[in-house]
Amino acid sequence: MSATEAAVNMSSGYDAYLRKIESDRLSRRNIYQMLLLATLLGVVAGLVLWLFLQAVSLGTSLIWDSLPSLAGGQWIAIPVCALGGCAVGLIHRRYGEYPEELDVVLGKVREEGRYDYRPILTILACALLPLILGASVGPEAGLAGIIAALCYWISDNMRFAHMNASMYAEIGQAATLGQLFHMPLFGILAVEETPMGGDSPRLPKMKKLVLYCLSAGSSILVIWGLNQVFQTSLEGFPCFPEVDISAIDFAAALLYIPAGVLVYILYMAASKAAQGGADKVPPVWKETICGAAVGAMCLAVPMAMFSGEDQMADLIDGFGAYAPWTLIGICVLKVLMTAFCLRFGLKGGHFFPLIFACSCMGIGMAMLMFPDYADHAAFAAGILTAATLGAQLKKPLAVTMLLLLCFPFRMVFWIFVAAAVGGWIAKTLDERYAPESYSEKDTSVRDPNCRT
């Protein structure tokens, strides 16, 4: 080898060494940036969640406590709710119908890799008003849309985040859902688990799992810090006490699971019927009618309204004061009102309302079946709720994590079984009677409230 060739080889080797050093430096920088952004997303998610729920609490107190005291009666709720519904309708007519359903938001992030953040103030207003007015909806759909919008805004304004915008949006949504339901694993599974009958299950890679955990941890710290500074609290969903599961409970599950699927069918049918009615009512009018109906129902049957969190506490502490058919009737009314509110424009989530409705149905069935119903009520409520949500979401792992929020841990296996069986039954029925819902282009969106 000549001296010239040796010099060229040495130069090439040195250049390769420099490129490797530069590559390692950029790789470490990318890792630091990803960790920093995941932490930032957790902080943003925690702050948004805390502010959002505090605003809901203040607004609810104003409409349902302060105004009735000034007006001399609860009757003021009906015109106030009608005006609130009208305001939502005007926003919808001008900017579009928001907030979108949780499955729609997750589907857009996953399939389209984009979520429009321009109407974020519209999403915020339309997510807050139905909860304050007492509509039978939960906060998760609006919060998921707000966080997705914020994540894409951040990615558009931070150059290094743009390439992984969808991943960061999923991380932010998982942190929000995990803290909202006080169950971080539910947040991860709600985003990552694919519905039964769709693609093969996808689990997050270790890198993404670390980012999930970092985001969840930072959101927990933010919420804890805000609660300490302002002397507030974000209490979790009320939980049933520990239960002793007996052989007769396993046998009764053969009735609870079909009953849960029937609640799902009722929800689907009510959604379809309500959508048919809503299509015949002009915009603004339908939201105004819905607001007036919500106000009237909050006065007549308050147990069937609001998201169901406070009502769940009353149910757990005092279900013995209700007749079994009364609880079953509350379940049916709650399901109907949830579908009505979602379709007539007071939009939101459906997890909290369905958990409460199914718990009423389960306890009512336990009362009819057992003289010592108090020992069987929690198991009945948990299995029936798991079957309903399993049929609706078709994500048994996510349903299991969600329901550990309010049912004892020793029920975890049976909750998973009920969710899986309920999902399989619903999937079989959907494939037989609504095969178009399983087309290749729509496997990510299974919510009956999702417009196609």
Secondary structure, DSSP 8 states (H G I E B T S, - for coil): --HHHHHHHHHHHHHHHHHHHHHHHHHHHHHHHHHHHHHHHHHHHHHHHHHHHHHHHHHHHIIIIIHHHHHTSGGGHHHHHHHHHHHHHHHHHHH---S--HHHHHHIIIIIS----TTHHHHHHHHHHHHHHT-S-BSHHHHHHHHHHHHHHHHHHSGGGGGGHHHHHHHHHHHHHHHHTT-HHHHHHHHH---TTSS------HHHHHHHHHHHHHHHHHHHHHHHHHT---------------HHHHHHHHHHHHHHHHHHHHHHHHHHHHHHHHHTS-TTHHHHHHHHHHHHHHHH-GGGSSSSHHHHHHHHHHGGGS-HHHHHHHHHHHHHHHHHHHHTT---BSHHHHHHHHHHHHHHHHHHH-TTGGGTHHHHHHHHHHHHHHHHH--HHHHHHHHTTTS-GGGHHHHHHHHHHHHHHHHHHHHHH-GGGGSGGGTT---TT---
